[in-house]
Every structure is written in structure tokens, then in C-alpha cells.
Amino acid sequence: MRACVATIWLCLFALIPGLAQSQAPARQAAVPASNASGEQPKVDPAKEADIRSLLELTGVKTVAAQTMDGMTDSIKPLLANSLPPGEYREKLIDLFLTKFRAKADPQHLLELAIPIYDKHFSNEEIKSLLQFYRTPLGQKTIQVLPMVAGEMQQEGKKWGEGLGRDSMREVLAEHPDLAKALEAAAKTNQH
């Protein structure tokens, strides 16, 4: 059971960066280290207000909510594949997802973003980003970049699948013994 739980959390943390990276306006980074008392370093209130404005303007709250929804949708098949079969499984997954959704507040992701933006952008840079995203091109960028990222992801997936097929064909052609072993294993698993 402990291995299943570890697999679930590994999958959760693997999903978050990929989703946010393709949609967030700023580069991804780790949350700044906490100070000696365990708290996050305080952000200058004026800069924090600008960061909050930037996050609002760029739709990060909406993206956070979409990320949480996408994450919970993605978790269900991962859980189903990582938990042993049985009548209990569907009920356990549904109860887990209900509990997870109740605790998953997109506002918390916004609060996590503030010290990250503070760490990687000066106040002048935040103000410049605000200025840019208020322009027509900035607004278009907010609208178009998620679509561009999604299309690039789909094209990259197709490209990677093609590379994978070609590479496997070449390996099997170069190593007939492995091709025969693969064929025998496939026949064995069909029975």
C-alpha cells in the first residue's frame, strides 16, 4: 500500500509542472527556501500588490483552477492502474478524488506563486510585465500562448511517437533475436 501511495504522489507532482509550464507567463522555479522560523520570506507589500495584479491580469487563477481540474481528471486512471484490482477500488478512488477536490484550493497555488515571482522578477520587471500584458499584443499573448503550447505538445507527441516507432523497427531489424523474443512473449501473453 505504501508503494501505491508513493506512486500516486509521484504522479501528482509530475503532472503539475507540465501543466503549469505550458500555460504560465513566467518561467518555472522552485519555491524559495523558508527562513530560519520556517516561514516564507516577506514580499514587499507594493511588489506583492503588483504581482497579484499580474497574476490576475494574466489569468493565472483561471489556469490554476483548470490545472487542478485537469490534475484530478488525470489522477483517476493513474490510481486505477496503481491500485490492485478489486471491488473496493472504484469506491476508494471516488472518495479520494472527492476529498482531494475539497482540499485543492486554486487560491493556494496563487499564494505559492507570489514568492516565486518575487524571487525571479524585480519590481521593475513586474511593472514592465504588467505594462506589456495590458497592451493589445499582451492580451493576445495571454489568449494565444496556451493554444500554441497545446498545439506544440500535440505535434511533439506525434513526432516522438514516430521516432519511437522508427527506432523500435530499426532495433528489431538489427537484432532479429530480440524480434523473435518479442514475438514469442506477445504470443505467450495472448493465451
NORSULSUL-V558714 format. One record per residue. N is the residue number from 1. RES is the residue in one small letter. SS is DSSP state (hx for helix, st for strand, lp for the rest). PSI is psi in whole degrees, 0 to 359 (999 if undefined). OMEGA is omega as a letter, one per 30 degrees, with the letter a starting at -180 (NA if undefined). Layout:
{{N & RES & SS & PSI & OMEGA} {N & RES & SS & PSI & OMEGA}}
//
This chain:
{{1 & m & lp & 321 & l} {2 & r & hx & 323 & l} {3 & a & hx & 322 & l} {4 & c & hx & 316 & l} {5 & v & hx & 317 & l} {6 & a & hx & 319 & l} {7 & t & hx & 318 & a} {8 & i & hx & 311 & a} {9 & w & hx & 325 & l} {10 & l & hx & 317 & l} {11 & c & hx & 319 & l} {12 & l & hx & 312 & a} {13 & f & hx & 335 & l} {14 & a & hx & 330 & a} {15 & l & hx & 320 & a} {16 & i & hx & 307 & a} {17 & p & hx & 320 & a} {18 & g & hx & 319 & l} {19 & l & hx & 314 & a} {20 & a & hx & 323 & a} {21 & q & hx & 324 & a} {22 & s & hx & 350 & a} {23 & q & hx & 341 & a} {24 & a & lp & 146 & a} {25 & p & lp & 342 & a} {26 & a & lp & 163 & a} {27 & r & lp & 154 & a} {28 & q & lp & 149 & l} {29 & a & lp & 166 & l} {30 & a & lp & 154 & l} {31 & v & lp & 137 & a} {32 & p & lp & 148 & l} {33 & a & lp & 146 & l} {34 & s & lp & 162 & l} {35 & n & lp & 186 & a} {36 & a & lp & 330 & a} {37 & s & lp & 359 & l} {38 & g & lp & 0 & a} {39 & e & lp & 157 & l} {40 & q & lp & 146 & l} {41 & p & lp & 144 & a} {42 & k & lp & 138 & l} {43 & v & lp & 139 & l} {44 & d & lp & 129 & a} {45 & p & hx & 321 & l} {46 & a & hx & 318 & l} {47 & k & hx & 320 & l} {48 & e & hx & 318 & l} {49 & a & hx & 319 & l} {50 & d & hx & 319 & l} {51 & i & hx & 315 & l} {52 & r & hx & 319 & l} {53 & s & hx & 318 & l} {54 & l & hx & 316 & l} {55 & l & hx & 321 & l} {56 & e & hx & 312 & a} {57 & l & hx & 321 & a} {58 & t & lp & 0 & l} {59 & g & lp & 25 & a} {60 & v & hx & 326 & l} {61 & k & hx & 317 & l} {62 & t & hx & 316 & l} {63 & v & hx & 319 & l} {64 & a & hx & 316 & l} {65 & a & hx & 317 & l} {66 & q & hx & 321 & l} {67 & t & hx & 315 & l} {68 & m & hx & 318 & l} {69 & d & hx & 314 & l} {70 & g & hx & 322 & a} {71 & m & hx & 315 & a} {72 & t & hx & 325 & l} {73 & d & hx & 324 & a} {74 & s & hx & 334 & a} {75 & i & hx & 322 & a} {76 & k & hx & 307 & l} {77 & p & hx & 329 & l} {78 & l & hx & 318 & l} {79 & l & hx & 314 & a} {80 & a & hx & 322 & a} {81 & n & hx & 338 & a} {82 & s & hx & 345 & l} {83 & l & lp & 143 & l} {84 & p & lp & 145 & l} {85 & p & lp & 152 & l} {86 & g & lp & 164 & a} {87 & e & lp & 333 & a} {88 & y & hx & 332 & a} {89 & r & hx & 310 & a} {90 & e & hx & 317 & a} {91 & k & hx & 317 & l} {92 & l & hx & 315 & a} {93 & i & hx & 314 & l} {94 & d & hx & 317 & l} {95 & l & hx & 318 & l} {96 & f & hx & 312 & a} {97 & l & hx & 322 & l} {98 & t & hx & 314 & l} {99 & k & hx & 316 & a} {100 & f & hx & 313 & l} {101 & r & hx & 322 & l} {102 & a & hx & 328 & a} {103 & k & hx & 341 & a} {104 & a & lp & 92 & a} {105 & d & lp & 115 & l} {106 & p & hx & 333 & l} {107 & q & hx & 326 & l} {108 & h & hx & 321 & l} {109 & l & hx & 322 & l} {110 & l & hx & 317 & l} {111 & e & hx & 324 & l} {112 & l & hx & 330 & a} {113 & a & hx & 329 & a} {114 & i & hx & 307 & l} {115 & p & hx & 335 & l} {116 & i & hx & 313 & l} {117 & y & hx & 319 & l} {118 & d & hx & 320 & a} {119 & k & hx & 321 & a} {120 & h & hx & 349 & a} {121 & f & lp & 134 & l} {122 & s & lp & 168 & l} {123 & n & hx & 322 & l} {124 & e & hx & 321 & l} {125 & e & hx & 320 & l} {126 & i & hx & 315 & l} {127 & k & hx & 321 & l} {128 & s & hx & 320 & l} {129 & l & hx & 317 & l} {130 & l & hx & 315 & a} {131 & q & hx & 314 & a} {132 & f & hx & 311 & a} {133 & y & hx & 348 & l} {134 & r & lp & 349 & l} {135 & t & lp & 164 & l} {136 & p & hx & 320 & l} {137 & l & hx & 321 & l} {138 & g & hx & 317 & l} {139 & q & hx & 320 & l} {140 & k & hx & 319 & l} {141 & t & hx & 316 & l} {142 & i & hx & 319 & a} {143 & q & hx & 320 & a} {144 & v & hx & 325 & a} {145 & l & hx & 319 & l} {146 & p & hx & 323 & l} {147 & m & hx & 317 & l} {148 & v & hx & 313 & l} {149 & a & hx & 318 & l} {150 & g & hx & 316 & l} {151 & e & hx & 320 & l} {152 & m & hx & 321 & l} {153 & q & hx & 316 & l} {154 & q & hx & 315 & l} {155 & e & hx & 319 & l} {156 & g & hx & 323 & l} {157 & k & hx & 314 & l} {158 & k & hx & 316 & a} {159 & w & hx & 313 & l} {160 & g & hx & 321 & l} {161 & e & hx & 319 & l} {162 & g & hx & 316 & l} {163 & l & hx & 318 & a} {164 & g & hx & 314 & l} {165 & r & hx & 312 & a} {166 & d & hx & 317 & a} {167 & s & hx & 318 & l} {168 & m & hx & 316 & l} {169 & r & hx & 315 & a} {170 & e & hx & 316 & l} {171 & v & hx & 315 & a} {172 & l & hx & 325 & l} {173 & a & hx & 324 & a} {174 & e & hx & 339 & a} {175 & h & lp & 78 & a} {176 & p & hx & 331 & l} {177 & d & hx & 321 & l} {178 & l & hx & 325 & l} {179 & a & hx & 317 & l} {180 & k & hx & 319 & l} {181 & a & hx & 320 & l} {182 & l & hx & 315 & l} {183 & e & hx & 318 & l} {184 & a & hx & 320 & l} {185 & a & hx & 322 & l} {186 & a & hx & 319 & l} {187 & k & hx & 320 & a} {188 & t & hx & 319 & a} {189 & n & hx & 344 & l} {190 & q & hx & 338 & a} {191 & h & lp & 999 & NA}}
//
